[in-house]
Amino acid sequence: MSRAAEVRFERVWKRFGANSVAVRDVSFTVPAGTLCTLLGPSGCGKTTTLRMIAGLEYPSEGRVLIGGRDVSALPPAERDVSMVFQSYALFPHMTVLENVCYGLTVSRRPRREAEAAGRAALDSVGLAGFDARLPSELSGGQQQRVAVARALVLEPSVLLFDEPLSNLDARLRRRMREEIRELQQRLGVTVVYVTHDQAEALAISDKIIVMNQAVIAQEGTPRDLYENPASAFVAGFVGEANRLPATLRRLDGQEGEVRVAEARLVLAHRGLPDGPAELALRPEAIAVLPAADPAAMLSGRVSKAAYLGGVVEYTVDTGAGEVFVVSPASAGAHAPGEPVGLRFGTHGAALLPGA
């Protein structure tokens, strides 16, 4: 495996025609040997950003650097990157080994050497002994591993994934994302990974870059983004979040008292002034209690309840509006129409800047 390389964007723009901006003045750094996910809704610019790393698109302005080298105008073959596509793009008439060795073959690597490298790459993804099979004889997860092996055999310094799990069912998706993460950590390669699946991004990433409308909305660790969203968009996109009207009274340089209807809690005020504010509250940060429980902070009435096995999802009507709660099923059940009390935890609660 080649040495992992840092990826850096410096004020990159990408325009398609006179009036269409796909990426607007974007700057970020992916440290060498880490897994960074570009996360966002369709049309936000994440795939265009990935394609500019790969050399499949060129920036209209700004610079793309890999390992400190400006590659903005270089073709894909000169960038030392490999890409795993959403469709896997396997050749149906070639065997697994021929698919994996294809890049080495076209670069005129001796056949015996290419096949040895191909078998080693297949072994690294758990497909030793699958050499002679055709793609049609493999499961979706196995095809995805072949695509990864084909990318790895070229020993890239940066490995790119374009929504590689979107064609798999939920259980296989979970297993494959764990395998990709384990492989990245074992090999130490730099990975840039595109997805619109928030759970996938949270599960595998060292760093997440959330994009919206061609710009970066926020970047940071999964925990940073989940617990301290920088905007209402990030709070709602990276996991579920209740957005409740609140009033802030600063207590000191760090914390403030936040009032949500009759509820009170103390949180980091994040530099916001006294007055109207908006609270982002994660559904799992709320406990549903009997209405008379003295620990209840906010009263309400259950309007919907959905049993999902390990958890129960509630919608509760309160003086602050509808509140969505995800409660452990072991905590007991509350029926629609039942009066309840809600208790807020401070873990999973954050004031939204700019609210």
PyMOL commands that set and color helices and strands:
alter all, ss='L'
color gray80, all
select helices_A, chain A and resi 46-54+76-78+96-106+111-124+135-137+140-152+170-187+198-204+222-227+232-237+283-285+329-331
alter helices_A, ss='H'
color red, helices_A
select strands_A, chain A and resi 7-16+20-30+35-39+61-66+69-70+81-84+158-162+190-195+207-212+215-220+242-250+255-260+263-268+275-281+286-290+298-307+311-318+321-328+339-344+349-351
alter strands_A, ss='S'
color yellow, strands_A
deselect
rebuild
show_as cartoon
